[in-house]
């Protein structure tokens, strides 16, 4: 497989995978393009390579910057902004986990806290079943939250080593 074909397949596949990580396809494709580019790219470079509009490119680059996956690069003597992706995959994974935790897990846990305070007779089987179910989900969510916090704070070698010990 030639490099151009392999790059295109990677960008397309990363775009499809991104939808499973909580980002849209175009955002993931821009990220993939910047990951495999040896040098920072301009917005025009990205638009041309992926055949997407200026507005779509701009919006998704801003979101990638918000996620901490892409940064603006200022080159001396250049008026245009350039963009580069974090290439350390451990850092990328940690940033994605941190952002998804903030956007998905934390709001869910807040909702479960409220739902657990449902009014009613705790001896009523419907109320008891509801509270028990919500509490069980919340307990699992809190454990996941703690585990993700450990992962976010951990160094790659320590985390991978600890994970391998669990599966042995």
C-alpha positions as CSV (number, residue, x, y, z in Angstrom):
1,X,0.0,0.0,0.0
2,X,1.4,3.4,-0.9
3,X,1.7,6.1,1.6
4,X,-1.0,8.3,0.2
5,X,-3.5,5.4,0.2
6,X,-2.5,4.4,3.7
7,X,-2.8,8.0,5.0
8,X,-6.2,8.3,3.5
9,X,-7.3,5.0,5.0
10,X,-6.0,6.1,8.4
11,X,-7.8,9.4,8.2
12,X,-11.0,7.8,7.2
13,X,-10.8,5.1,9.8
14,X,-9.8,7.5,12.6
15,X,-12.9,9.6,11.6
16,X,-15.1,6.5,12.0
17,X,-13.5,5.6,15.3
18,X,-13.8,9.1,16.6
19,X,-17.6,8.9,16.6
20,X,-17.3,6.1,19.2
21,X,-15.1,8.4,21.4
22,X,-17.6,11.2,21.6
23,X,-16.4,13.4,18.8
24,X,-17.8,13.9,15.3
25,X,-16.3,12.3,12.2
26,X,-14.8,15.6,10.7
27,X,-13.2,16.5,14.0
28,X,-11.6,13.1,14.2
29,X,-10.5,13.3,10.5
30,X,-8.8,16.7,11.2
31,X,-7.1,15.2,14.2
32,X,-5.9,12.2,12.2
33,X,-4.6,14.4,9.4
34,X,-2.6,16.5,12.0
35,X,-1.4,13.3,13.7
36,X,0.2,12.0,10.5
37,X,1.5,15.3,9.3
38,X,5.2,15.9,10.0
39,X,4.7,19.6,10.1
40,X,2.0,22.0,11.3
41,X,-0.8,22.7,8.8
42,X,-2.8,25.8,8.0
43,X,-6.6,25.9,8.0
44,X,-6.4,26.1,4.2
45,X,-4.1,23.0,4.1
46,X,-6.7,21.0,6.2
47,X,-9.6,22.3,4.1
48,X,-7.9,21.2,0.8
49,X,-6.7,17.8,2.1
50,X,-10.1,16.8,3.6
51,X,-12.3,18.7,1.1
52,X,-14.3,20.4,3.8
53,X,-15.7,24.0,4.2
54,X,-13.9,26.8,6.1
55,X,-16.6,27.0,8.7
56,X,-16.5,23.3,9.4
57,X,-12.7,23.3,9.6
58,X,-12.7,26.3,11.9
59,X,-15.3,25.0,14.2
60,X,-13.7,21.6,14.5
61,X,-10.2,23.0,15.0
62,X,-11.5,25.1,17.9
63,X,-13.1,22.1,19.4
64,X,-9.9,20.1,19.1
65,X,-8.1,22.9,20.8
66,X,-10.7,22.9,23.6
67,X,-10.1,19.2,24.0
68,X,-6.4,19.8,24.3
69,X,-5.6,17.6,21.3
70,X,-4.5,20.3,18.9
71,X,-2.5,23.5,19.4
72,X,-2.0,26.7,17.5
73,X,1.6,27.1,16.2
74,X,3.0,30.5,15.3
75,X,5.8,30.3,12.8
76,X,8.2,33.3,12.6
77,X,7.5,35.5,9.6
78,X,4.2,33.8,8.9
79,X,0.8,35.6,9.1
80,X,-1.3,32.4,8.9
81,X,-2.0,30.3,11.9
82,X,-0.7,26.7,11.8
83,X,-2.1,23.8,13.8
84,X,-0.4,20.7,15.2
85,X,-1.7,17.6,17.0
86,X,-0.3,16.1,20.2
87,X,1.5,13.0,18.9
88,X,2.2,11.3,22.2
89,X,-0.7,8.7,22.2
90,X,-0.7,8.3,26.0
91,X,-1.3,12.0,26.4
92,X,-4.0,11.9,23.6
93,X,-5.8,9.1,25.4
94,X,-5.6,10.8,28.8
95,X,-7.0,14.0,27.3
96,X,-9.9,12.2,25.6
97,X,-10.7,10.3,28.8
98,X,-10.5,13.5,30.9
99,X,-12.8,15.3,28.5
100,X,-15.3,12.5,28.2
101,X,-15.3,12.1,32.0
102,X,-16.1,15.8,32.3
103,X,-18.8,15.8,29.6
104,X,-20.5,12.5,30.3
105,X,-19.6,10.7,33.6
106,X,-19.7,13.7,35.9
107,X,-23.1,15.0,34.7
108,X,-24.5,11.5,35.0
109,X,-23.2,11.2,38.6
110,X,-24.8,14.5,39.4
111,X,-28.1,13.3,38.0
112,X,-27.9,10.1,40.0
113,X,-27.3,12.1,43.2
114,X,-30.6,13.9,42.6
115,X,-32.5,10.8,41.5
116,X,-31.4,8.9,44.7
117,X,-33.3,11.5,46.7
118,X,-36.7,10.5,45.3
119,X,-39.6,11.2,47.6
120,X,-41.7,8.3,48.9
121,X,-42.0,5.6,51.4
122,X,-38.7,3.7,51.4
123,X,-40.6,0.5,52.4
124,X,-42.7,0.7,49.2
125,X,-41.2,-1.9,46.8
126,X,-41.3,0.5,43.8
127,X,-39.5,3.3,45.7
128,X,-37.0,0.8,47.2
129,X,-36.3,-0.9,43.8
130,X,-35.8,2.6,42.2
131,X,-33.4,3.8,44.9
132,X,-31.5,0.5,45.0
133,X,-31.0,0.6,41.2
134,X,-29.9,4.2,41.1
135,X,-27.6,3.7,44.1
136,X,-26.0,0.6,42.4
137,X,-25.4,2.5,39.1
138,X,-24.0,5.5,41.1
139,X,-21.7,3.2,43.0
140,X,-20.3,1.7,39.8
141,X,-20.1,5.2,38.3
142,X,-18.1,6.5,41.3
143,X,-15.7,3.6,41.0
144,X,-15.2,4.3,37.3
145,X,-14.7,8.0,38.1
146,X,-11.9,7.1,40.6
147,X,-10.3,4.7,38.2
148,X,-10.3,7.3,35.4
149,X,-8.8,9.8,37.8
150,X,-6.0,7.4,38.6
151,X,-5.4,6.9,34.9
152,X,-5.4,10.6,34.1
153,X,-2.8,11.3,36.8
154,X,-0.7,8.2,36.1
155,X,2.4,7.9,34.0
156,X,2.1,5.5,31.1
157,X,4.6,2.9,32.3
158,X,3.0,2.7,35.8
159,X,-0.5,2.4,34.5
160,X,0.3,-0.2,31.8
161,X,2.3,-2.2,34.4
162,X,-0.6,-2.0,36.9
163,X,-3.1,-3.0,34.2
164,X,-1.0,-6.0,33.2
165,X,-0.8,-7.2,36.8
166,X,-4.6,-7.2,36.9
167,X,-5.0,-9.4,33.8
168,X,-2.3,-11.9,34.8
